[in-house]
Amino acid sequence: MTPRYRERPSRLDGAVVWELAGARPDGAVHPVLPDGCMDLLWTEGRLLVAGPDTRAHVPGGAGAAWAGVRFAPGDAPALLGVPAHELRDRRVDLADLWPAARARRLAARVAAAPAGPAAGLEEAALRAAAAAPRPDPLLRAVAARLDAGWSVAATADAVGLGVRQLHRRSLDAFGYGPKTLARVLRLQRALALVRAGTPYAAVAAAAGYTDQAHLARDVRALTGRTLTAYAAASANRSTPRPSGSRTTA
């Protein structure tokens, strides 16, 4: 049976290309969880941009097929020409961000791509990246340190910014401040361990939570599910799920 979800590394540095088939046989719709990323999406001939999430997002169009390019944290704003915080917790048509004619031309190219919409999106992302400034290594260093569990203050000091400067830069690049980004990235580390069957107490210690109760509260707040419910849903799912970020609940 063709997998419902599949992904692969993109030729664009740090990005992932993914595809999602139509409705699940059981009709279930799984929320998309915060991961610090932004996506360029294609579905039913439309191009959309998924902004950075601070909470679980339940996608519409449950029966539709989707394709997307998921950009590394901080990379999409330069390619799309919009600060990330303006798209926080939003899905918007690309035509609302770019001139409508340009967005229509791109949508037509993606739809007509011989290898399918996912490949067409990747080509579009590569072209946009070639015309945009290169990703800021400082912002990549920020994301890497926060993902490794560094504190905001230590991260700011390591990249040579004041805490307030780091907060302003983070809003534009990631859509929220470094404290929220660190929380989202910590969640993703924890959920990967949960899916691997790691005991909850060990997950909490490895991912950087104070204790198991802290882990459970954060999972509930950011995913809308209890830790036990998330683990059960992950264990029972028969179709592939995202292996990296943009994880579904």
N, C-alpha and C positions, 0 to 999 in steps of 0.2 A: 504494500500500500504506500502511496506517495506520502511522505511526511507532511504534516500540516505546517510545521515551521522548520525552516532551515536557514542557516547563515554561513557566511564565509568572510575571511579577512578581505578588505578592499585593497585595490591598488593605491588608493589614497591613504597616506600614512595615518594610522590610528583609527581609521574608520572600519565599519562592518557593513556588509551588504546582506540584507535579509529578505525573505519571502514568507508570506503566511497564506495558506490556502483558504478556502471558504469555510463555512460553518462547521463546527465540530459535530460528529454524529450524535452526541448527547445534547446538542444545542447550547452548551455552556459557553459563557463569555468570561474570560479571565482578565482582570484588570492589569494594566501596565503599571509597574511600580517605579518610584523615583530612582534615578541612576546618575544624575548629573549630566546627562547627554541631551542633545537635540537631534531630531531626525528630519530628513526630507522624505516625504511619503508620496506614494502613488496609489490610487484606488479608483476604479471605475472611471478612468479618464481624467481624474482630478489630481492636481499637485497640492500638497499641503505641507506645512511645517509644524512639527510637534515641538513645543517649547519645553524647557526644563520643568520637571514636576516636583512638587513638594508633598504630594499625596497620591494615592492610587488613582489612576484614571481608567474609567470603564469606556472602552471604545464603542462607537456607534457602528452601524452597518455590519452587524454580526455575521451576515452571510456572504459578505464581500471578500474578494481576494485583495491582499495588500502586498506592496513591495516598499522597501525603504533603504536609505543609507543612514546609518547611525554614526554621527560624528563623535570624535573624542571630546571629552569635556573641554569647553573653551574654544573649540575650533570653528564652530558654525557661524557665530556672529560676523566674522570678517568675510565669510563666503556669501552670506545672505544679505549683509548690509544693514543689520538691525541689532541693537543691543539685546542680549539674552533676557534681561529682566522685563523687557516689554512683551515677551512671549511666555512668561512664567505661567505654568498651569493652563496653557491655551493650545488649541489646534486651530491654525488659521490657513486660509487659502494663500498660496504663493502669490496670486494676483493682487492680494491686499498689501503685499510687501514690495513687489516689483511692478513695473508698468505692465498693464494687462496684456498687451500684445506680446511682450517678451515672455510672459508666463504661458500664454497660449501656444507660442511656438515651441517652447520647451516641452510642454505637455504632449504636443503632437509628435515630437521626436522620441520621447520616452515610449509612447504608445506604439510607435512604428519600429522600435528597435528590434532587429532580427532575433537577438538572443533573449528578448523579453523585457518587461518593464524594469526589473531589478538591474539588468545590465545597462539599460538606457539611463537609469538614475545615476549609476556609477559614472558613466561617461559625462553626464551633466555636472556631477560633483567635481570630477577631475578638471573639466574646463573652467569651472568657477574658481577652483583652487589655483589654477595657473594664472588667472587674472587678478587674484587677490593677494594681499600681503601674506608672507609665510606665517604659520602659527608662531605665536610669541613663546619662545622657550621659557620665559619667566612664568607664564601662566601654566605651562605644562609642568614645570617644577613645583608650582603650588599644588596642582592636582595630585601629583605623584607623592608629595610629602604628606598631604592630608590623607590620602589613601593608605599610606603606610602608618597612619596613626599619630602623626606629629600634631602638636597643639597649634592653634592659630598663631599664638605669639612666637613660638619657635619657627614656624613656617615664614612668618613675616620677616623675622630677623635673618633667616637663611637666604631669602631672596632680596634682601636689602630694601624692604618697604616698611613704612610705619603701619600699625594695625589699621588705622583709618584709611590709608592709601590702599592697602590690601583689600579692604572691604569695598571701596569704590571700584577698583579694578575687577573684583570678583563679580559684582553685580552685572557689569557689562559683559563679562566673558562667560560666566556660569549661570547667571540668572538669579543668584542669591549670594549672600555673604559667605565667607569661608567657614563659619561655624555650621551653617546649614549644609554646605557642601560636604564637610567632614562627616556630619551625621548621616547623610545619604550614602556616602561611600562606605561608611562603617556598616550600614544596613546591608549593602550589597555583599560585603565580606561575610557577614553573619549568615545571610540566606544561602550563600554558596556552601557553607559548612553544614547548614541544616539539611540541604538537599543531598549532601554526601553522607548523611546519617550520623553526624557527629553529635554526641550528647549535648544537651542544652547548656549545661554548666561549662563544658569545654568550649562551646561556641562563644559564650559570653566572655570568657577569659581571653581567647585567641583574637576575637574581633575588637576588643578594647572596651567592653562594657564593665560597669562597676560590679554587677552580679547578674544572675539569671533573671531576677525580677526586672532589672533595668532593661535587659534584652527584650523581655516579653512586652514591656510597656512601649518600647520603641517600635517593635514589629507591629503591634496593634495600632499605634498612632499613624504609621507611615503606609501600612498595607491595608488597613481596615479589617484585618483578620487576627485572630489569636495566633500565637506561636504554634500551638498544637494543631490548629486548623490548617495553617500554612503547610506544616510538615506533612500532614495527612494528604492534602491535595497534591503536593509534590510527589509523594510516594505512590499515589494511585493513578497519576496521569500516565496515559498510554502513548501519548504523542510527544515528540521532541519539544523541548522548551529552549529558550535562549540560553546559550552557554556562558555568555558574559553579561554585560549590562542590558538594559531594557527588559529586565526580568519580569515575567508575569506572575501574578499571585496564584 
